[in-house]
Amino acid sequence: MNLAVLPALIDWQPRTRLIFGPGVVARAGALAAELHLYDVLLVCDEGIERAAYADTVQDLLERERLRVTRFSEFSENPDGDQ
């Protein structure tokens, strides 16, 4: 391995919390409440809506007294006309 091609310094500070695993969607409301949110924009595509995942997540958020606005009026790979 040639160490001369490695960067001298890597400083990575991720700002996004990722939580994944079986059943984790059931924690959506509680996780949003931890952030002290009041209004949530729920962005979901047509497939997520058809599978009723958006309804489930919206219900979980609303149980935590969060106001949810759902946005799904887009296509995959939207262009400037949408």
C-alpha positions as CSV (number, residue, x, y, z in Angstrom):
1,M,0.0,0.0,0.0
2,N,1.4,3.4,-1.0
3,L,0.8,5.8,1.9
4,A,1.9,8.7,-0.3
5,V,-1.5,8.8,-2.0
6,L,-3.6,9.0,1.2
7,P,-4.9,12.3,2.3
8,A,-3.1,13.9,5.2
9,L,-6.3,14.6,7.1
10,I,-9.9,13.6,7.0
11,D,-12.3,15.6,9.1
12,W,-15.8,14.2,8.7
13,Q,-18.7,15.5,10.8
14,P,-22.0,13.9,9.7
15,R,-25.0,16.0,10.7
16,T,-27.7,13.4,9.8
17,R,-28.8,10.8,12.3
18,L,-29.6,7.5,10.6
19,I,-31.7,4.9,12.4
20,F,-32.6,1.7,10.6
21,G,-33.7,-1.8,11.5
22,P,-36.7,-4.0,12.0
23,G,-39.7,-2.1,13.4
24,V,-37.9,1.3,13.6
25,V,-40.8,3.1,11.8
26,A,-42.8,2.6,15.0
27,R,-40.5,5.1,16.7
28,A,-41.0,7.9,14.1
29,G,-43.3,9.9,16.4
30,A,-41.1,9.6,19.5
31,L,-37.9,10.4,17.5
32,A,-39.5,13.5,16.1
33,A,-40.7,14.6,19.5
34,E,-37.1,14.2,20.8
35,L,-36.2,17.0,18.4
36,H,-38.9,19.3,19.8
37,L,-40.6,19.6,16.4
38,Y,-44.0,21.2,15.9
39,D,-44.4,21.0,12.2
40,V,-43.2,18.2,10.0
41,L,-43.0,18.0,6.2
42,L,-43.5,14.3,5.3
43,V,-42.1,13.7,1.8
44,C,-43.1,10.5,0.2
45,D,-43.4,9.0,-3.3
46,E,-46.3,7.2,-4.8
47,G,-45.0,3.8,-3.8
48,I,-44.7,4.8,-0.2
49,E,-48.3,6.1,-0.2
50,R,-49.7,3.0,-2.0
51,A,-48.0,0.8,0.7
52,A,-49.7,2.9,3.4
53,Y,-46.3,3.7,5.0
54,A,-47.0,7.4,4.8
55,D,-50.3,7.0,6.6
56,T,-48.6,5.0,9.3
57,V,-45.9,7.6,9.8
58,Q,-48.3,10.5,9.7
59,D,-50.4,8.8,12.4
60,L,-47.4,8.2,14.6
61,L,-46.3,11.9,14.2
62,E,-49.8,13.2,14.9
63,R,-50.1,11.1,18.1
64,E,-47.1,13.1,19.3
65,R,-49.2,16.3,18.6
66,L,-47.1,17.2,15.6
67,R,-48.7,19.0,12.6
68,V,-47.9,17.1,9.5
69,T,-48.0,18.4,5.9
70,R,-47.6,15.7,3.3
71,F,-45.9,16.3,0.0
72,S,-46.1,13.7,-2.7
73,E,-46.8,15.6,-5.9
74,F,-43.6,14.8,-7.7
75,S,-42.2,12.1,-9.9
76,E,-39.1,10.2,-9.6
77,N,-36.3,12.3,-11.0
78,P,-38.3,15.5,-11.2
79,D,-37.2,18.2,-13.6
80,G,-37.6,22.0,-13.5
81,D,-41.2,21.8,-14.8
82,Q,-42.5,20.2,-11.6
